[in-house]
Amino acid sequence: MSSTSQPTHTKTFLLACGGTGGHLAPGIALAEALLARGHNATLLISSKKVDSRLSEKYPHLNFRRVPSAPLPRNPLLLPVFLLRQLHGFLFSINLVRKTKPDGIVGFGGFTTASVIIAGAIFRAPIALHESNRVPGRATRFLQPLAARLFLPPGIALPGVTRSRMRPMGLPVRKEIQREPRDAARASFGLSPERSVLVILGGSQGATSINNWARENLHILARDGIQVYCVTGLGKGGDEIITHPDANGRPVKSIFLPFCDRMAALMSAADLVVSRAGSGTIAELIRCVTPAILIPYPQAADNHQQANALYFEQQGGGVVIDQSRLNTLTREVRDTIFNDWLLRKFRENLVRMDRANSLDLLLDDLEQITNRRPPHTAQAGKPASPAA
């Protein structure tokens, strides 16, 4: 079935996808695709700024905020966390009872657990999507309740039967498509004649990479490299800085806390320096943009390191450990002016993007939700995972 074909009946889905851009962006992609097939979808997000900023761009979608909080590192904050999770669970129970969803999809993160458990109580078909190459705590904890687990190619979970698993990449929003380079650069006030380095720290920003950028602007500018740095919300405001190139001509560098035009920004870049979240990597692949990845060393289960190494092994770019940021300037200069290497990276990125994860995901969701009549959820014991 194509993404535009009409279903035999309209289904209702709840998508638990808040907390970070890496969880919310694929939820938005799936919601738009479900709507295109004639279904209904509600995206369940957190109260964090990144969720608010990204959701504002999609007024045609239905968003609901779930009371929730990430697991704190400070044990003194544990009572607050438990209270918020209890509030979120009661909210989810009420939502599932009223909505009677045909299916629930969880994308991981701290907003997922209460919704999935509530769905299991009401015997709604449940699917979990894991985009990182090291499955997160939410996926590992909730997987017994799921009829289907969508995992990155080559990744498995111990104790999960092969029939419940599907290899699946990250759904990418429909507007994430490569744009003409010069037009993209002009839209950000960048010169089409000079090289462009884009710096991304993920939805939370990366202070260490932001600091590296500021400390090395004059070196990059001397080589004629323009810098566009997305610092992250709460890590500075809009700023334009100029430094001279080797001939004394001004080279522009731009800093801003947030960008909701990621396809245009990646299309404008010759090279990206970025953290290694799965969402960012999926968008780099779709926009055919080579990258130097610097995994966040405190990421849960070190999943960004696994993401980055896979990206490097597939030939999309290179990986640098954060402890070696002193080598990043040389790596950027050696890569951004190497036309042969950039061309090989782009060829590999095109190969990596051949699978259409979204259509495969939609087809499978329709299959597992066809196993019961629509809108007949009954309270009771959690259903056993589907074979």
N, C-alpha and C positions, 0 to 999 in steps of 0.2 A: 504493500500500500504506500502510495506517495504521501508526502507531507501535506498535500493540499486536498486529498480525497476526504469525503465525508464519512463519519462513522455511522453505524447502524442506529445508534442512539447517543445522546449527549451524556457524557460522564463528568463527574466532578472530582477534582484532584486537589489535595493539599500538598504543598511543597515546602518543606522545612529547610530553609536555606540562608539564614541570617548569620551575622557575626563578623564576616570578612567579605571582601570583594570576591575572593576565590570561591566562596560558597554561594553568594548571591548571584553573581553573573551567570553561572550555569543554570540556576533556578529560573532566572529571567528568560534565558534561551529556551528552556523547556516549556515555560508558561506560554510564550508566544507561539511555539510550535503546537501546543495542545489547542490553543484558541484557533489556530489555522485549520485544525482538523474538526472544529466544531464542538470542542469540549470546554469545560469551565475549569479555571485554576485559581487558587488563592495562594499567594506567597507569604509564608510566615517568617518574619524577620525580627531582628533585635532592635533595641533603641539606640544603638551606636550611631555616631555621626556618619560613618561610611555607608551604612544601610540607608540612612535618610537621604544623603546626597545622591546615591545611585538610583534609588527608587523614584526620586523626583523627576527623573528623565522619562519615566514610563507611566504617564497618567492613565493610559488605557488598561493597565493591569491592576489587579486587586491585591493590595498589601494589608496584612494584619501584623501588629507587633505582639510578640509573645513575651511575657515577663520571663526574664532569664538573666544569667550572669555566668561569666567564665569561672572555672575552678581557680580560686586564688592561690597564690604562692605563700601568702602570709596566713598561717593557721588561725590568727585572731579574726580574720574575715570569713571563716568557714560558716559561722551561724547565719551571716547575711546571705551567703551563697545558697545555703540550704533553704532559707526562707523564700528566696526568689525562685528557686527550682520548684518548691511546693506550690507557690503562686502560679507558676507556669504550667504545672501539671493540672491544677484545678481549671485553669483557663482552657487547656487543651481538651480535657474531658468534656467540658461544656461545648467547645467548638465542634468536636467530632460528633457528639450526640445531636447537635442541631444540624450540622452540615450533612451527615450521613455520606461521607465521601466514598466513591467507588475505588479509590486508591490513594495511598500516601507515599510520597517519595522524600527521603531524607538525604541531604547532601553533607552531613557531618557537622561538627561544631556544636557549641553549647546550646543552641536553640532546638536541636534535633530530638534529644532524648524524651522530653515530656510528650511531644506530639506523637512519636512512634509508639510509646508505651500506651498512650490513650487510644491510638488506632488499633493496637493489638487487643485491648480490652473489648473493643466494639467489633472485633473480627474483620477489620478492613484489610484488604490486600496491601502489603507493605513492600516497598523496594528501597534499597540503600545504594547510593552512588558514591563511590570513593575515587577521588581524582588523584590522590597522592600515591606514590609507589611504595610507601609504608602506610598501610591502613591505620587510621586514627582510632582513638579510644572509643569514640561514639560508634563507629562501624564495628569494631571488635565486640563491644558490649551488647549492641542491639541486633547483631546478625542472626541469633536464633529466632527472632520474630519475623524475619524477612522471607518473603516468597522468592525474591530475586536480589542478588548482589551484583552490581555493575562495577567491575574492577579494571584497573589499567592492564593492558595486554601483558601477559607473562606473570601476573601477580595472583596469588591464591591465599586463602585463609585456612589454617589448620582446622580440620573437623567439618568443613563445609563441603557438601557433595558437589561434584562437578555440574550436576543438573541445575543447581541453583545459581551458579555463577555465569556471568557473561563478560567477555572481554570488551571493554568500552573506554573510549577516550572521553575527553571533557566536552560537553555541549558548549558551543560558542554562539554568542548572540548574533543574530542575523546581520546586524550592521557592522560586525567586525569583518571587514573585507579590505584587501589592499587597495589603496587609492593612488592616483598619479602623484609621483614624488614631488614635482615642482609645485603643483597646486597645494599639496598638503603643507609644504614648507611655507609658502606664501601666506596660508591661513593662520600660521603661528608667528608671522613676522620674521621669518628666517630667510636668509639669502639662499637661492637655489644653486648658486655657484660654489658655496663653501660646504665642506663636510659637516655633518650633523651627528652629534652624540646625544642620545636621550638617556636619562638616568631615572630609574624607577626603584622605589624602595618598598613596593607593595602597598596595600591599602592602609597600612599603619605607618608607612614611611621608614626610613633607615638612617638614623643619625650618623652612623659611622661613614656611610657612603655620601651623605650630604656634606659632611665635613671634608671628605676627600675631594669632592667636587670644588668646593670653595678654595681649598688650599692649592689646587692645581689648575685653576682657571687660566692663570697667566701663561702657564706652560702650554696648555691646549690651544689657547688663543694665538700664541706665537706661531703655531703650526697652521693657523687658520681654521681651527675646529670650533664650530658653534656648539654650545651646550644648552640643553633644555632639561631642567631638573624638576621632577615632581617630588617635592619634599615630604608630603604626607600631611594630613590634617593635624593642626596644632604644632607644626614644626616650622613656623615662619610664614610670612605673607608673600604677596607678589613682589617681585624685584627684577629689575633689568640691570645688568652689569656689563660694561665694555672694557676690553683690554686690547692693546695694539697687537697686530701680527708682526712678522719679521720685517715688513716694509712700513710699519707705522700706521697701517689702516685699521680702523676699529673693527673688532669682532664681538658680536653680541652673545651674551649668556642670559638665559631667562630662568628664574626660579618661581615656582608657584606651588601651593599646597595640594591642589587636586586638579585632575583633568578627567572629564567625562567624554573625551573624544579620542579614545585610545587607538582606534584604527587609523585615524589621520596622523596621530603623533608617531606611531610605529612606522607608518608609511613614509613619514618625513625623514626618518633616521637612516643613516648608513649603518649604525651600530647602536645597540642598546646595552647599557650596564644595569643589571637588575638583580633583585632577590630571585629565588627559584620557586615561588609558589606555582602550583599547577595551573591556576587560571592565567597568570602572566605567560607561562610557557605555551599554553594552548593558543593565546592570542598572537604571540610571536610567530608560531608556526603558521597560523592562518594568514598573517600579514607578511610572511616571507621575510622576516627581519632577523639577521644574525645577532647574537648576543654574547656578552661575557657575563656569566652568572656567578653571583656571590651568595651562596646559601646562608640563610640566617642560622647561626650556630645553636641558638636556643630553641629552635623549632621542635615541637613535640616529636619524640622518637627520631629526631634528626631527619625528618622526611624530606626537607628541602635538599639535603645532600644527595639523597637517592634520586629525587627528581632531576637535579642538575646533572648528575653523572649519566643518567639515561639520555638526556638531551645532548650531552657531549658525545656519548658513544654513537648516537644516531647521526652525528655530524652537523648539528645546528649551531654550534658555537663552542666556547671553551668555558672552563670552570676555574675560579680562583678562590682559595680559602680566605676567609676574612682576616686571618692572621698575616696574610701576605698582601695587604692593601698597598704596601710600599712598592709592589711591582705592577700595580694596576695601570699607572700612567704609561709605562713602557709597553704594556700589553695592548692598551688602547691605540697608541700611536703605531705599533707594529701591525695591528689588524685593520684599522680604518683606512689605511693607505695601501693595503694589499688587495688590489682588485681581483686577482686570481683566487685568493682565499675567500673573499666575500662572495664571489660567484659560486664557489663550491658549496659554501654554507647555504646559499639560497637554493641551489639545486636539491640539496638534502632536505631542506625545509618543505619544498614542494612535495617531495616523496612522502614525508611524514604526515602530510595533510590529506592523503588520498582517501582515507576512510571517513564516511559520513556518519559520525557517532549519533547524531540527533535522530535521523530516520530509524536507525536500528533500535534506539532507545524507545521511541514512540511505538514502534511495532510491538516490541516486547511488553511494554506497559499495557497496551490494548489487549494483548493475549492473556496476561495474568489477571486482568480485571474482568475478562469475559467469563471467568470461572464461577461467577455467582450472578444472580439477577441484579439489576441496578437498584440502588437506594433501598436495600433491604438489610442494612447492618443491624445486628442484634447484639445487645450487651451479653457478656458471658465470658467463658474462658478464652484466652488468646488462641487463635487458630494455629494449627501446626503449619510450619513452612511448606509451601507447595513444592511438589517434586519437580 
